[in-house]
């Protein structure tokens, strides 16, 4: 089937450099849709040498012909969203409502949610590694059918009533369980209503644009931009050390409300190594100077929180699992430049595992009933590369060999290569993967 749209997802634990890939591909798209997560995500872009970090605004916003859309699967902090809009306006970007559409049904992060998130992480027995932005508690209210949506911010009476509906329980938790001050319904309603007035012109039931216009629905090129990564998916990730939304490609159409799944190219983004921020098992983690070198060279610090990212070698069992649950067609690999001049490099080809009967097993693909704390990674050592390209502008033979081995292990093509931080630092290795999407 001809691929008419594209879903771009992280194939690891997030932080793979998706923003730059989204920005670059969006120049060929009509729409760029963010479909899940919240402002706990941070997509860093370098355009003409200028650094921009986006948290809620889709990374396709910088292209004049591309409409940026925030879907109903995204949980929104109105204050942070408005701040982001204002900062992009100040930089000279067109942020008019015809350029940015926001679903009226996107759930709202309130002060209740944010304070509960911080309190739970601080005092809970199990540390998940949450950013404390209120993401999880907001998704909880969606499941409990108590969610406040952006459209509710336009009517002070509806908004106040909905806030009262959640206030009794949440203030009791804040005061009695966590020893924190309660949130005032009246002050919260006033603040949120003010942001509703600022944001109201951006709210658009864009699903009608597609469902009621068969030509637009059929012919539009849409890039669905995911946050975090497949291994952080609420259901399919390394639970409980996961995020609170569905990061797999299937989540794109739940969170966007536009259904092109069968005709979408599923492109996974991976680093040339592996990183993880926050808590959770990490089989290939490096605890030596090599890990510190990769962390320093790769500037592996969270765009949202500044937290250090743990670094390790590339993990084939986890990536094979990402292919399986994400139905991934191809990959884009980033940060091969970070791996230059490191000497020999390694990839984990499989795990060794001893079960409760003391039987030794070879594990080639992760499954989410496997305890990653109990596996032993088995590595293949490969020659490293001193540079990404040679004097003729071709990939160095060592890097080419590394890519060939990874492709052979995963049985998927690496179609794009990220060789630096800038928009221009991308190489198309297999244009045939994209077909007419790039025309």
N, C-alpha and C positions, 0 to 999 in steps of 0.2 A: 504493500500500500504506500502511495506517495505521502511523505510526511509534510503536512501543511502548517504545523505548529510545533512548539518545542517546550519540553519541561526540563528545567535545569535544577539539579539537586546536588547537595553535598553527598559524597559517597562514603564519608568517614564520620568523625564526631564533630563536624562543623569546622568553620575557620579554614576552608580549603581555597579561598580566593574566588568565591562565586561572583562577587560584585563586579570585578573587572571583566569576567567572561560575559555576564549579563549585559553590562554596559556596551561591550563590543558587539555582541550579537544583536542587541536591540536596534542598531542602526538599520537592520534589515527587516524590522518588525513593525506592524501597525500598532500593537498593544504590548505593554509589559505589565504583567499582573503579579502582585505579591499576594500569596494565598494563605499563609499561616504565620504563627509566631507573633511577636510583638517587638517592643523596643529593647528587648534583651539581645536581639541580633545586631550585629554591626558589620556593614559592608563597606570596605575601604576602597576608594577609587583615587587614582592619580591621573589627572587629566591636564595635559600641558604643564606638568610639573607641580600642579596644585593638588593638595590632599583634601579629599572630602570623605567624611564618614556618614553614611546613611543608616538609619535605624528602622524607619517605617516606610519612607518614600521609596518606591521601586527604583532600581538602579538604571532603568531605561529612561529616566526623566531628562537626561542631558541631550537627547536627540529630538530635534524640532518636530519631526513627523510622527514620533511615537507617543501615544497616549499612555500615561502611567495610571494604573488602577490598583487600589487597595481593596481586596475582597473581604467578604463577610467572615472568613475564617481567621482574619487577623484581629487580635485584641489590641485596643488602641488607648493609649494615654493621651487625652485631648491636649493637655499642656505640652507634652513632648512633641506631638504631631505639629501643633501650631508653631512651636519654636523651630522645628525643622523647616517648615514652610517659609517662615520669616527669614531664616538664615540663607536659604537658597535664593529667595527674592533679593536679599541684600547683595548676593554674589552676582546679580544680574540675570539670573535664570527666569524664564517665563514660568510662573507658577499660577497662572490664571485657571479658573475652573474648567475651561475646555481642554486643558492640558493634564489635569489631575482629577480623576474620578474616585470617589470613596463610597463604599457600600453603606447605606443607611442602617443596615443590619449588623454592622461590625460591633462586637461587644466592647464595652467601655471599662477601662481599668480605673477604679476609684481609690480614694485614700484608704478605705477599708481593706481592699485587696492588697495594696502595697504594704501596709503596716503588718497585716497578717503574714505575708510572705517573709518579711524580715524577721518577725518574731519566731516563726516556726523554724527557720534555718538556724537562728541563734540559740534556741533552746531545745531543739529536737535531738533525739538520741542518734538518729542517722543523718549525716550531712550529705545532702544531694548535690550541693554545689550551685544552688539557684543564684541568680543575679539579684534577687530581692526586688524585682521590678513589679511584682504583683501579677505576673503572667499566669501561674498555676491557679491561684485562687479565683481569678476571673474565669478561666475555663471551667472551674468547678461549678460556678454559678450558671454557666451555659448548660452544663449537664443537669443541674438541679432545676432548670427552667426558671431561674430568678435573675437572669442577666439583664443588665441595662444596656440598651443599644444606642448608637449615635443619634438615631432619629428621636429618641426620648429626650435628648438634650434640648430639643426645640420647644418643648412645652413644660414650663416650670411646675405645673400641677402634676402632670404625669411623672415627671422626674422625681419630685419630692415623694410622691406615693411609692414609687419603686425603691427609692433609697430607704424609706421607712420599713419596707418589706424585708430588707436585708440587715437593717441596722441593729435590731434587737439581738439577733444571734451573734453577729460579728462583734458588736461592742461588748457583749458578755464574754466572748472569747478573749478579746483584747484585754479586758480588765481582770477577769477572774482567773484565766489560765496563764496569761503572759505578763500581767502586771503593767499594762500600758494604758495610756489615756484613751478614752472613747473618742470617736469621730462625731462631730456635730453634723446632723442631717441638714440643718438649715444652711450652714456655711458651705457644706459640700454641694448642695443643690445650687446655691448662688454661683459658686465657682464654675461648676460644670455647665450651667445654663449660659454663662458668659462665653465659654468656649464654643458652645453650640451655635451661638450667634455668629462667631467668627468663622466657623467651619461650614455653615449651612449651605453656602453656594457650591461647595465641593461635593455635597451628597448627591448621588445619582444612582438610580435603579438601572444600572447598565446592562443587567441581564436582558431587559426588554430590547436593548439595542441589537441583541443577537437573536433572541427567540422570535422577534417580530420582523426580522429582516433576514430572509433566507440567504440572500447573496452575501451579506456581511458575515453571517454565520459560516458560510461555506468558504469564502475567499480570504478572510482576514488571516494574517499571520500573527500568531499570539505566542509570546514567550512567558511562560509561567515561572516565576522566580521563587525558589524555596529559600527558607532560612534554616540555620543549623545543618544537620546532616542525617542520613538514613539511620545511623547507629544511635541517634537520639530520638527516634520516633517513639511516641508514647506507647504504642502497641508492639512494634517490631524491633525497637532498640534494646540496648543493654540495660533493661529495667532492673532496679528503680532509678538508675542514674541516667535519666532521660529528660527531655523537655516535655511540655504539656500539650503538644499538638502533633498532628500527623505530618511528618516531614517526607514520607515516601511519595513518589510521583502520583499514586492514587489519590493522595490528599489534595492535589491541585484542584480537582474539579468539585470536591466538597467545599473547599475554601474560596473558590472563585465563582462557582455557580455557572460556569460555562463549560460545556462538555465536548472536548475534542480528543479524549484520551486515546482512542484507537489510532488517530491520525497524527499523534504527537511522537516526535523523536524524544526519547528519554536519555538525556545526557548527564552522566555523573561527573562531578568534579572531584579530583583527588590531588593531594600533594604528592611530591616525590618521596615523602616520608609520612609519618603519622603524628598527629598531635591530639592531645586531649586537655580540656580545661575543666577544672573542678574535680569532683571525686569520681571514683569508679575504677575497676580493674583495667589494666593496660598491659597486655602480654609482651609487647616489644619495646616497652619503655626503656630509655637509656638513662642510667644514673651516674654516668661517668662524664669525663670532659667532652666526649663527642656529643652527648645530649646538650650540654651547655653551649657548645659551639654552634650547633644547629639552632638552638633557641636564640642565641645572640645574632647570628647572621640572618636568620629568618624573621627577626623582630617579632618573635612569638609571644605577644602580649595582647590580651583581649581588647578589641576596638571599643567595646562598651564599658568594661570594668577595669581594664588595665592589668588583669590577673595574668600571671605567667602561664603559658601553655606547656604542658609536659610533652616531651618529644621522644620519638622512637622510630625504628625502622618500619618500612612499608609492610603491611600485614595482608597476605593473600587470603587466608581463611575468612577474615572479616569482609574483604572486598568481594569475594565470591558470594557471600551471604547478601551483600548489598545488591549485587546483580540479581540474585534470586528474588528478593522481596521487592526490589525496585523496578524489575523488568528492564534493566538498563541496556541500551543499544550500543553505547560507546562512551568514551571517557575524554575529558580534558584534564591534562596533568599540569599542575602549577609548581613553581618554586624549584625547578631543576637547577637554577642558578645558585640557589642556596647550598646545594649539594656539591658544587664545584670545589675542587682543591681540598677535599676531605680525605683523600686516599681511598682505600677500598671501602665499598659500601655493601650493605646487606639487605636482603629481603627475607621475610618469614614465609616459607613455602607451605608449611603445615604445622600442626601442633602434635605433641605427644601427650597422652592423657592416661592416667591410671584410675580406673573406676573402683567402686566399692568392693568388687570381688578380687581386686589386685591384678586385674587384666590390663595389659598395656594396649592402647589404641592409637592409631594414626588418625588425626582429625584434619581433613582437607578443607572443610567448610564449617564455619560457625553455625550453631543453632541456638535459639534463645532459651533453650533449657540447659545449656552448657554453662558451667561455672568457670568463667575466665580466670578466676583466681587459682584454679587447679591445673591449668594447662602449662606445658613447657614449649615455647616456640623453637622451631627448628629452622636454622638460617642457611641460605645460600649466599656465599660471598662473591661479589662481582667487582671488576676493576672500576675505580672511580674515574671521573673526568676532570680535567684541569680547566676546561672551558666548554661552553655550550656549543659554539660553532668554531669551525677551523678557519684558516685564512681564506678559503674559498666561499665562506658563508654557509657551508654545509654542517649538519650536526656532526660533532666529533664521534669517532667510531665507538668510544667507550659509552657515551650517552646513548647512541643508537642501539648498542647491544643491550643496555639497561632497559630501554623501551621495548625492544623485541622480546626480552625475557618476560617482562610484565604482561605484554599482550599475549604471549604464549600461555602464561599461567592463568590469565583471566578469560582468554578466548573472546576478547572484545578489542576493537581498535582504539588506539589513542589518537583522536582526531585533531586535537588542539594542544599546543604546548605553551605554557606560560614561562617566559624567560626573564622576567623582571617585574617591577611594580607598576609600570605605566600601561596605559591603554594600548600603546604601540608595541608593547613587549609580548606579542602573541604570534605564534607561527601556526598556520594551517598545515597539518601533516596529511590529512586525508579528506580533501574537500568533497569527495563523493558521498561521505557520510551525511552531509547536509542537503544534498540534492538541490532542489529549487528554492530552499529556504534562504540561500545566500544570494539569490538573484535580485 
